[in-house]
Amino acid sequence: MHEYQVATPVPLETAPPENAASGLDPAAASDASVLRELIARVEELLHRTRRLPAGASTGWAGTIRFGSVLLEPATQTVMRGGQPVRVTHTEFRLLLALIRRRGAIASRVELLREVWGAGAAVSRRAVDTHIARLRRKVEDDPANPRHILTALAWGYRFRP
């Protein structure tokens, strides 16, 4: 299994809160809408970056293997036992979100934000539903999973 790093956009110039508007036009600096627009643009940039296909936005290259499963992030391809497995874009992003954590527990809320986006009107139970589908597709025995594990009352974690 390879180690991967995830590219996240970071603003290059920052200013302390008391000087945050110093670079703006004085007439516009007092307008709260300018700050709201800046915040909206940064949030949109982060949202778009997280929602792009894994290979295009995350910088992941190579192949991820666990058990009899092979993942190709760049092409969003999943193979199990040498046979292609049909997964949705959401299921693929959910699986990558778990793998990225390298065994750390991910809460349902964290997974909702990362996979569906912060503003999505999706129930926490949607995570459970998608996890169950993923288990049926990638686990040898979905009733006794070896890779996509439940952390009771907390969320999920991935074990290679």
N, C-alpha and C positions, 0 to 999 in steps of 0.2 A: 504494500500500500504506500502511495506517495503522500508527502506532506504538501499542503496547498495553502496559498495565501489568498485572501479575498481583497480585491481592490475596492476601496470606499472613497468617494470624493470628499475632499476636505478643503474648506475655504483657505486660501493662501494668505490673505490679509485679514487681520482682526484688530479691533480696537477695544479698549476698556469701555464698559457701559457708559461712563460719564463723557467719553469722547466719541461715541459710536456714530453720531451724526455729523462730526466735524468735517468729513469729506464731502458732504452733500451741500447742495445749494441752500443758503440760509433760509430762503422762503419755503423750500420743500422740507428742510430738516424738522421744522416744527409740525409738519403734517404727519399724523400717525399713519396715514395710508401708505406713505413711502416705506415705513418700517414693516407694515403688514405685507406689502408687495415683496420686499426683500425676503421676509420669512417664507412667504408662499413659494417664491422661486427656489429657495434652498430646499424646502420640503419636496417640491416637485422633482428637483434634480435627484435627491436621494431616493424618492419613490421610483422614478424611471430606471435608475441604476439597479435597484433591487429586483425590478420586474423584467429586465432583459434576460434573454436566454443565458443559462449558466456559463457556457463557454465564452460568450461575447462580453459579459460584464465582470465576471469574477476573476478572470485570468487563469482559471483552472485549465491545466493541460494534462494530457496523459490519460491513464485508465485507472479506475478505482475497482478493486476486487475485494469481495468478501464472500466467503462460502463458495457457492457455485454461481454467484452473480458478478457480472462485469458491467460497469457503468462507463460511458464515454460522455463526460460533461459537455464537450464542444459540440457534439451532435445530438445530445439528449437521447442517447441510445442506451437501452437496458437489455442485457442478455442474461438468461438463466439456463445453465446447463447447455450452453451453445445455441439456444433458441431465443429469438427475439421476444421480448415482453412488451406488450403495449401498455404504456403508462401515460396519464394525462400530464400536461405541463405543470399543473398544480402538484400532482403526486411527485413528479421529478424534483421540483423545487423543495418540496417538503423533505424528501429523502436527502437531498444535498444539505439542507439546513441542519438535519440531524448529524450527518457525517462531519460537517464543518466543526461541530462542537467537540469532536474527538473524545466521545464518551461522557461529556458533561451533560447534566440533565437540562432539558429545555422545557419550560412551562408551556402550557397551551397558549397563554397570552403572547409569549415571545414568538412562538411559531406562527400564530395568527398575524402578528405585525410583520414578521419577516417574509412570510409566504403570500399572504393576502393583501398586506398593506395596512398601515395604521388606521385609515379611515374606512376600511371595509366593514359593511354591516353583515358580519358572519358570526354565527354562534360558536362558542368554544367547542361544542360537540362536533362541529365540522372537522376539527382536527382529529378527533377520535374516529370519525367515519373514514377519513382519508388514510389514517394509519391502518385501520382494519383492511382497507382495500390494498394498500401497499404490502401488508403482511401476506395476503392471499397471493400476491403476484411474485414476491421475492423470497419468502421464507419457505423452507422445505416442509415445515409443519406449522402452519399459521396459529394453531391453538397453543403451541409451545414455542414461541419465537426465540431464536438465538441471536438475532441482530437488532431488531427494532423492539426495544424493551420498554415496558411500562414502569414508571417510577410512581408508585401508588400515591394518590392524592396530590401529585405534583405535576407530572407531565411524562415526557419520553426521553430516552437516550438511545444512542446507537453503539453497538459493540461489533467490531469487525469479526 
